[in-house]
């Protein structure tokens, strides 16, 4: 009887890809002038020595990234922070030991003067005593200036007790961009039982409980405040809710979710008013 030979084969584990010296992910690859976006960059030191004054660098090709975006911030860096070096931006991490990694999140704003087109986002791990290869990241497309402006509304209130209980409201309007906004109107409606007492940038509509708060124009990223007050009198009692709603602005507002805000204040007679 022939002997059966059993062969055993060792199966080698699949080789794991080494971490790249630099890797990036972006929040979006389609941007317009005035828009803010983020780039997350991780550098890895696979050498057997410490890289001194390690930095994450980002570039643009063929258009220099410094001609397309400004740096708003970068995270997890040394006190040196992020800075421009020639046609690149760099985030300083300090010395990076063998096998070490560091990650930063760049917040970048597309320049208002950025021309439509495409560029490749390049990135690199560079130190004072060693520089790794420059690597290609995603292609970023810069579109035409958007004709939209996201106007955000916030409402704050402060209560004042006394013989004539008063609530002071502050309406804050912020233009999240990307375009400038004009003709902004926020209509605030205060609760019954209260009476209009005056405003700055806000005016009561006839004999109604509506108050128009107007802002003529806001650049992208800018904010403005308007104010008005209402009286509750000595006998004020209970909860009073006031709402503020954007009703007009130009150009188109693409985000209705942040167009309104409300605030509730409570009165325990006019002597105690809390918001």
C-alpha positions, 0 to 999 in steps of 0.5 A: 500500500502506497504511503500517502505523503501529506504536504504542509504549506506555510501560508505567509501573512499578507504584507501590510503596506507601510504608512506613507510619509505623508497622507491627506484627506480633504473635506471637499474637492470642489470650492469657490472663492470665499469658501472655507474647507479643511485638509487633514494631514498625517506625517509618519517617520519611518526612518531609524532616526529623529527628524528635527523640526518636523513639518507637514507641508502642502503645495499646489501644482501647477498653481502655487497653493499660496496663490489660491488659499489663505491659512485660517488655522492648523491644529496640534502644532508647536508654538510656531504654528503654521506659516508660509515658506516660499510657495508652500504652507507648513505646520510645525510639529517639533522633533519627530522620533523614529516611528512617530506620527503627527496629524494636523487639520488645516483650515483653508479659505479660498482667496476672493481673487482665486481664478477658476481652474484645477490644481493638484494638492501636493504634500510632504513631510519635511524636517531640518535634517531630512526631507521625504518625497513630495506626494500628489494628493487629490485634484481641487477644482476652484469654481466660479464665484458663488451667487449664494450667501448663507445668513445665520440668525442668533437671538440673545436676551437679558431680563431686568426686574423692577417696577417696569420689567424689561427684556433686552434682545440682541439679534446677531446676523452672521454671513457664512458666505461665500458671497457678500449679503445685502438687504438683510431683514430679520423679523422678530415677534415678541409674546403677547403681554409685552410692549415695545420699548425701543430699539437700535437697528430694529423698528416696530411694525405699526401696532403689531408685535413684529419688529423689523431688524435690518442690516444693509450689507455683510461681507462673507464671514462678517457679523452685525448686531441689532437690538430692541427692548420690550416692557412687561410691567410690574404684573408680568408673570409666566413665560415669554417666547420671542422668535427671530426669522430671516425674511429677506436677503440677497443673493439666495440663502442656501441654508434655511436651517439657521435662518431663525432663533428663539429665546424664552424668558420667565417673569415672577412678577415684574421684580424677577425676570430671567432669560 
